[in-house]
Amino acid sequence: MNTNTDNTMNTEHKMVPFTPGQPSDETWRKSIPAQVFLNHFFAIDFHIQRLDDLFDLARFPLFQEFAPAITDEQRKALEKLLLNSWSAEYALRITPVVNDNQYLQSSLHWTFPQAYYSVLFSVRAFLQMMGEPVSNEEIIRRRIGNMVVRGYYPASIGFYASGPLNNYRTMRLPLAKFDIAKPDLTLPSRESAAQIEIAQFLKTSRDRHIKALRQAIQNNPKTALRSPKTGKILQKFGADQYKQLGKQIGYTTFFDALSRLRISSTNREIERFVESEIDVRLFHESLVKIVSHINAVHEAYIAKALGIQGYKQLIAKLPSYLQEGFLRERLQNVIEPMLESGEQTLRMAA
């Protein structure tokens, strides 16, 4: 693990920030929201690569003690969920084979949901192993939030935000200080800048969730919060109401960040990315590495529960194009060494 928390990382992918008052191309102006979105995901990838902490899992007591009982029914459901996750990851990975930037931009229509659904099915497989066959995405979001806080994930994706609107707490991002610095339109090249970007992403994602929940509650006369004096539906929320909503949505985590991809791909927001002048190839590379990292965490827990032979038998049932590609590499370079490391740690402790 790299313990240097604020070294620079060399990158050729730089974008000059727009300065108000200066002449600028109209296309670049329209590209700003897409650039901000790219910066957020690039920052998550940067943070993951900087910490390089996937193998820390082997030392986690939660990982070492992970041995749920698995029924045949669970195993069958697990196989289907992992097939869906791996198929989506495979499709995501093969997109840049075409060396055409215009094609890559158009491909955002499907690469965004591919990244999200690969992680979603991976999460569902993980929960299935824990005896929770959950398909509702809001329930899944809350489950993952609780597991992030409890310490199931390495520090690279263990960050989260909590609290009411305008009074959030961002945890496990020690270098992110909103009162000192704010993200700009330049890709982060230092760990502190990456953490600031991630914290801002958590904040805006939580903003959206709380405001959407407020709208849903207040638009329904049966659930709407009302004035204790007049009994009328509240038009304005104060600190108490937002505190109530903050508790209701739970924690905001990496899963909420990935959910933004699904939201963007299902409405007109995606057109901002397709028509923008951002580095689409860089965006795609960041998504691939983020998805791979998150899925590897879930797969490590699953392999721990099944045993390495049981996990290999599961992979052996897959189509050859999945067996021979990134899964073989992840099995040989991550899963097997991690399980061996975990067993060695247990033997030393005994």
C-alpha positions in Angstrom: 0.0 0.0 0.0 1.2 3.5 -0.8 1.2 5.5 2.4 2.2 8.8 0.8 -1.1 10.7 1.0 -0.4 13.8 -1.2 2.2 13.0 -3.8 1.6 14.2 -7.3 0.6 11.7 -10.0 1.9 12.4 -13.5 -0.8 12.6 -16.1 -1.1 13.9 -19.6 -4.8 14.4 -19.2 -5.1 18.1 -18.3 -7.9 20.5 -19.1 -7.4 24.3 -18.8 -10.1 25.6 -16.5 -12.5 28.2 -17.8 -12.0 31.7 -16.4 -15.1 33.9 -16.3 -14.7 37.1 -18.4 -12.4 35.6 -20.9 -13.3 34.7 -24.5 -14.2 31.1 -24.8 -15.6 28.7 -27.3 -19.3 28.0 -26.9 -18.8 24.3 -27.2 -16.4 24.4 -24.2 -18.9 26.3 -22.2 -21.4 23.6 -22.9 -18.8 21.0 -22.0 -18.3 22.2 -18.4 -20.9 20.0 -16.7 -19.5 17.0 -18.5 -16.0 17.9 -17.5 -17.0 18.2 -13.9 -18.6 14.8 -14.1 -15.4 13.4 -15.6 -13.3 15.0 -12.9 -15.4 13.3 -10.2 -14.9 9.8 -11.6 -11.3 10.5 -12.4 -10.8 11.5 -8.8 -12.3 8.3 -7.5 -10.0 6.3 -9.8 -7.0 8.5 -8.8 -7.9 7.8 -5.1 -8.1 4.1 -5.7 -4.8 3.9 -7.5 -3.1 6.1 -4.9 -4.1 4.0 -2.0 -3.6 0.7 -3.8 -5.2 -1.1 -0.8 -7.2 -4.0 -2.3 -5.1 -6.6 -0.5 -5.8 -4.9 2.9 -9.1 -6.8 2.8 -7.2 -10.0 3.7 -6.4 -8.5 7.1 -9.9 -7.3 7.9 -11.6 -9.3 10.7 -14.9 -9.0 8.8 -13.2 -10.7 5.8 -11.4 -13.3 7.8 -14.6 -14.3 9.6 -16.8 -14.2 6.5 -18.2 -17.7 6.2 -21.9 -17.6 5.6 -23.8 -20.9 5.1 -24.8 -21.2 1.4 -27.8 -23.2 0.1 -28.1 -24.6 -3.4 -30.7 -22.1 -4.1 -28.4 -19.3 -3.1 -25.6 -20.7 -5.2 -27.9 -20.8 -8.3 -29.0 -17.2 -7.8 -25.4 -16.2 -7.2 -24.3 -17.7 -10.5 -26.9 -15.7 -12.4 -26.1 -12.4 -10.7 -22.3 -12.8 -11.3 -22.9 -13.7 -14.9 -24.9 -10.4 -15.3 -22.2 -8.5 -13.5 -19.3 -10.0 -15.5 -21.2 -9.7 -18.8 -21.7 -6.0 -18.2 -18.1 -5.5 -17.2 -16.9 -7.4 -20.3 -19.1 -5.2 -22.5 -17.7 -2.1 -20.8 -14.1 -3.2 -21.3 -14.4 -3.9 -25.1 -15.9 -0.6 -26.1 -12.5 1.3 -26.7 -11.4 -1.4 -29.1 -12.8 0.9 -31.8 -10.3 3.8 -32.2 -12.9 6.4 -33.0 -13.5 9.3 -30.6 -16.9 10.0 -32.1 -17.9 6.4 -31.6 -16.6 6.5 -28.0 -18.7 9.6 -27.3 -21.8 8.0 -28.7 -21.0 4.9 -26.7 -21.7 6.8 -23.4 -25.3 5.9 -24.0 -24.5 2.4 -23.0 -21.2 2.5 -21.2 -22.7 4.6 -18.3 -25.4 1.9 -17.6 -22.9 -0.9 -18.2 -20.7 0.4 -15.4 -23.6 0.9 -13.0 -25.3 -2.4 -13.6 -22.1 -4.4 -13.4 -21.6 -3.0 -9.9 -25.2 -3.4 -9.0 -25.3 -7.1 -9.9 -21.9 -7.5 -8.1 -23.4 -5.9 -5.0 -26.5 -8.1 -5.3 -24.3 -11.2 -5.5 -22.5 -10.1 -2.4 -25.7 -9.5 -0.5 -27.0 -12.9 -1.8 -24.1 -14.6 0.0 -25.1 -12.8 3.2 -28.6 -14.2 2.9 -30.2 -11.1 1.6 -31.7 -11.6 -1.8 -32.5 -8.0 -2.4 -33.4 -6.5 -5.8 -34.9 -3.1 -4.8 -32.2 -0.5 -5.6 -33.1 1.8 -2.8 -32.8 -1.0 -0.2 -29.5 -2.1 -1.8 -28.2 1.5 -1.5 -29.0 1.6 2.2 -27.5 -1.9 2.8 -24.2 -0.9 1.1 -24.2 2.4 3.1 -24.3 0.4 6.3 -21.6 -2.0 5.2 -19.3 0.9 4.2 -19.7 2.4 7.6 -19.2 -0.9 9.4 -15.9 -1.4 7.5 -16.5 -4.1 4.9 -14.7 -2.0 2.2 -11.1 -0.9 1.9 -10.3 2.8 2.5 -10.2 3.5 -1.2 -14.0 3.1 -1.5 -14.8 3.4 2.3 -15.7 7.1 2.2 -19.2 8.3 2.9 -21.3 11.4 3.7 -24.1 11.7 6.3 -26.2 14.4 7.9 -28.9 16.9 6.8 -28.9 19.3 3.9 -26.3 22.1 4.3 -24.8 20.4 7.2 -23.1 17.2 5.8 -20.3 15.3 7.3 -17.8 13.7 4.9 -16.0 10.8 6.5 -12.7 9.0 5.6 -11.5 11.8 3.3 -9.2 13.6 5.7 -7.6 15.8 3.0 -11.0 17.2 1.8 -11.6 20.5 3.5 -14.4 22.5 1.9 -13.6 25.7 3.8 -10.0 25.7 2.4 -10.3 24.6 -1.2 -12.9 23.7 -3.7 -12.7 21.6 -6.9 -12.2 23.4 -10.2 -12.3 22.3 -13.8 -8.7 20.8 -13.8 -8.3 17.1 -13.4 -6.8 16.4 -9.9 -3.1 15.6 -9.8 -2.7 15.4 -6.1 -4.4 13.2 -3.5 -5.8 16.2 -1.7 -7.4 17.5 -4.9 -8.8 14.0 -5.6 -10.4 13.8 -2.1 -11.9 17.3 -2.5 -13.5 16.2 -5.8 -14.9 13.0 -4.2 -16.3 14.9 -1.2 -17.9 17.4 -3.6 -19.4 14.4 -5.6 -20.8 12.9 -2.4 -22.3 16.3 -1.5 -24.0 16.9 -4.8 -25.3 13.3 -4.9 -26.7 13.7 -1.4 -28.2 17.0 -2.4 -30.1 15.4 -5.2 -31.3 12.4 -3.1 -32.6 14.6 -0.3 -34.3 17.0 -2.6 -35.9 14.1 -4.6 -37.1 12.5 -1.4 -38.5 15.8 -0.2 -40.5 16.2 -3.5 -41.8 12.6 -3.3 -42.9 13.0 0.3 -44.5 16.5 -0.1 -46.3 15.6 -3.4 -48.2 12.8 -1.5 -50.9 14.2 0.9 -50.6 11.0 2.9 -46.9 11.4 3.6 -46.4 15.1 3.4 -44.9 16.9 6.4 -47.3 19.5 7.7 -47.2 22.6 9.9 -48.1 21.7 13.5 -50.0 25.0 13.8 -52.1 25.1 10.6 -52.0 21.5 9.5 -51.1 22.6 6.0 -48.5 21.0 3.9 -45.1 22.6 4.5 -43.8 24.7 1.6 -40.5 25.4 3.3 -38.3 23.0 5.2 -36.2 24.0 8.2 -33.3 22.2 10.0 -35.6 19.7 11.8 -37.3 18.6 8.6 -34.0 18.2 6.7 -32.5 16.3 9.6 -35.4 13.9 9.4 -34.8 13.4 5.6 -31.1 12.9 6.2 -31.7 10.1 8.6 -34.2 8.5 6.2 -31.8 8.3 3.3 -28.9 6.9 5.3 -25.4 7.2 4.1 -24.1 8.4 0.7 -21.3 6.2 -0.7 -19.5 5.1 -3.8 -22.8 3.3 -4.8 -24.6 6.7 -5.0 -21.8 8.0 -7.2 -22.2 5.0 -9.6 -26.0 5.6 -9.5 -25.4 9.0 -11.1 -24.4 7.1 -14.2 -27.7 5.4 -14.4 -29.6 8.7 -13.9 -27.5 10.4 -16.5 -28.1 7.7 -19.1 -31.9 7.7 -18.7 -32.6 11.3 -19.4 -31.5 14.2 -21.6 -28.5 14.8 -19.4 -26.5 12.2 -21.4 -26.6 14.5 -24.4 -24.3 16.9 -22.6 -21.6 14.3 -22.6 -22.1 13.0 -26.1 -21.9 16.6 -27.5 -19.1 17.8 -25.2 -15.3 18.2 -25.8 -14.1 16.1 -22.9 -11.6 13.3 -22.9 -14.1 10.4 -23.4 -11.4 7.8 -23.5 -10.0 8.9 -20.1 -13.6 8.8 -18.8 -14.0 5.2 -20.0 -10.6 4.2 -18.6 -11.6 5.6 -15.2 -14.9 3.7 -15.2 -13.3 0.4 -16.1 -10.8 0.7 -13.3 -13.4 1.8 -10.7 -15.8 -1.1 -11.7 -12.9 -3.6 -11.6 -11.9 -2.5 -8.1 -15.3 -2.6 -6.6 -16.2 -5.9 -8.2 -12.9 -7.4 -7.0 -13.9 -6.6 -3.5 -17.2 -8.3 -3.7 -15.7 -11.3 -5.6 -13.1 -11.7 -2.9 -15.8 -12.1 -0.2 -17.7 -14.5 -2.4 -14.6 -16.6 -3.1 -13.8 -16.6 0.7 -17.3 -18.0 1.3 -17.2 -20.6 -1.5 -13.6 -21.6 -1.0 -11.1 -21.2 -3.9 -12.1 -24.5 -5.5 -15.8 -23.6 -5.3 -15.1 -20.2 -6.8 -13.1 -21.8 -9.7 -16.0 -24.2 -10.4 -18.3 -21.3 -10.7 -16.0 -19.6 -13.2 -15.6 -22.8 -15.1 -19.3 -22.7 -16.0 -19.0 -19.4 -17.7 -18.7 -18.8 -21.5 -15.0 -19.0 -22.7 -14.8 -15.3 -23.6 -15.4 -14.5 -19.9 -13.2 -17.2 -18.5 -10.2 -16.3 -20.6 -10.2 -12.6 -20.2 -10.2 -10.2 -17.2 -11.7 -12.8 -14.9 -8.7 -15.1 -15.2 -6.3 -12.2 -14.6 -8.3 -11.2 -11.5 -8.4 -14.7 -10.2 -4.7 -15.2 -10.6 -3.5 -11.8 -9.5 -6.1 -10.8 -6.9 -8.5 -13.5 -5.6 -6.0 -16.5 -5.1 -3.2 -14.4 -3.6 -5.7 -12.6 -1.3 -7.2 -15.8 0.0 -3.7 -17.3 0.5 -2.7 -14.1 2.4 -5.8 -14.3 4.6 -5.1 -17.9 5.5 -1.5 -17.1 6.3 -2.6 -14.2 8.6 -5.0 -16.6 10.4 -2.2 -19.2 10.9 0.1 -16.6 12.3 -2.5 -15.3 14.7 -3.1 -18.8 15.9 
